[in-house]
């Protein structure tokens, strides 16, 4: 079984492409199609990493890669992996070094704010030019928090929890 700490997240499956099980893998800004030159992609499904043999990968545009995964035979199977985080194994020195941090890694984490308690689940990242935002869902109510390093007090990967220290009036 592959462990998450031996991998790095490179993107997320965002949609299907066609009817033959092909999917669109949206890469994080710091990655390119060269990072998809691997034998297996690992999709996070039901809390664990599941290996998918990569039959083919081709560039769609700067951020998107069309990927054909052996286990996905049609669009119905491909629909089941939409929104799945995608990982690759760390290679060489990178396996020893820490992978670069990406805010996308926090999607799915619960969020708390000092002095407020629970403020919602991080459901997406809004890529607004020069002002990316965490999008939170608090019982159906949308909460937006700027992605600013000094707003984040701590990140607990085991509990999947982010604690923020936010300026007065932001929430």
N, C-alpha and C positions, 0 to 999 in steps of 0.2 A: 504494500500500500504506500502510495506517495504521500509525503507530509507537506503541508503548506509552507513550512519554513525552508524547504529545499527548492521552492519555486518562487517565481515572481509573477505578479498579475500584469498582463500586457494590454488588457482591454475587456470588452463585454460584447456578447452576442446581442445585436440590436434588432435583427429581423431576418426573415427567410428571404431567399432569392430563387425564384422559379419554383418548379414542382418536384425537382429531383433530390430534395433534401439539402441543398446548398444554403449556407447562412452567411450573413454579413457580420464580420467581426470588426467592431469599431475600436481602433487602437488608441491608447492614451497618447498624448502629445509627444512624449519622450521616446516613443517606439516607432518602428517602420516595418515594412514588409520583410526586411532582413531578419527581424526578430521572430518571424513566423517560419523561418527555414528550419523546421524541426520535424521529427517523426511523429510525435504525439503532442496534442493540445490537451490540457487538463481543465475540464469544466467543473465549476463548483455547483454541485447539485445535492440538495438535501443535507447540507452541512459538510460534505466531503468532496474530495477531488476525484473525478472520474476521468480515466484516460480515453481519449478519442483518437484513433489513427487518422492522421491528416493525409488524405489522398492527393489533394491539390489545393494550392493557395495562389490567388492572383490578385494584383492590386486593382481596386476599383477607382480609388482616388487617394489623396494624401492621407486620409485617416481611416479609410475602410478597405478591408480585405475580403474578397469572396473566398470562402473556405468550404471545401467538400470533405466531410467527415465520414469515414467508412460506415459507421453505425447508423447514420441518418439516411434512410433510403427514399423518403418522400417528404413533402412539405408538412404533413401532419406530425411526423416524428420531429422535424426541425422546429416546429412551433413549441415543443416541450422544453427547448433549451433557450428560448428567448429570455433576455435579461441575465443569463448565466455569466458570472465572471469567468474570464479565460486566463489560464496560467501556462507558463512554460517552465521547464526545469532550469535552474541556474546552472551556468556553465563555468568551468575553470575557476579563475580568481573571483569571479562574481559569486560563486557558491560560498566563498568565504566572506566576501563583503556584504554589506546590507544593501538590499535593493532600494532604488530611489523611491521616496514616498510620493504617492499620488492620492489626491482627495477622493478619487473614485473607489479606493480601497475601503472607504468608510460607508459606502452605500449599504444599507441593511443594518447599520448600527443604531442603537437607541441613543438619544441625546438628552443630556441634562444640563441645566444652567445653574451656576452658583446662585443661591438665593431664590430660585424659582422651582427647582426640582425638575421633573420630567417635562420635556418640551416637544417630544415627538420622535419619530423614526426617520432617519435620513433615507429618502426614497430615490433621490436623483441629484445630479450636479447640473446646474444651469450654467452653460457656457456663454455668459454675456461678456462681450469684449472688455478686457481689463478689469472686470468685476465679476468673477465667477461666484456662484452662490450655492450653498447647501440648500436643497429643497427638503423640508421636513413635512411629515403628515402627523398632525396631532388630532386624532379622532375625526378625520375628514377636513380639518382646517389646515390650510397651507401656511407654513412658517418658513421664511427665507432668512438665511444667515450668511453674511459675506464670508468667503473663505480667506481668513486672515490668521496667520500663525499665532499671533499673541492672544487671539480669542480662545484658542484651544489650550485648556489646562492639562488634560491628560487623556490618553486613549488606552482602554483596557480591551485587548484583543480577545481574551478568554471570555469576558462577559459581553463582548461586542457593544461597548459603551464609550461614548465620547462626552467629556465634561467640558463645558464652555464657561468662560468668564466674559459676559457680554456687557457692553455699555448700557447704562440706564435708558429705558425707553425703546430698546431694540425689539423686545418681545411684546 
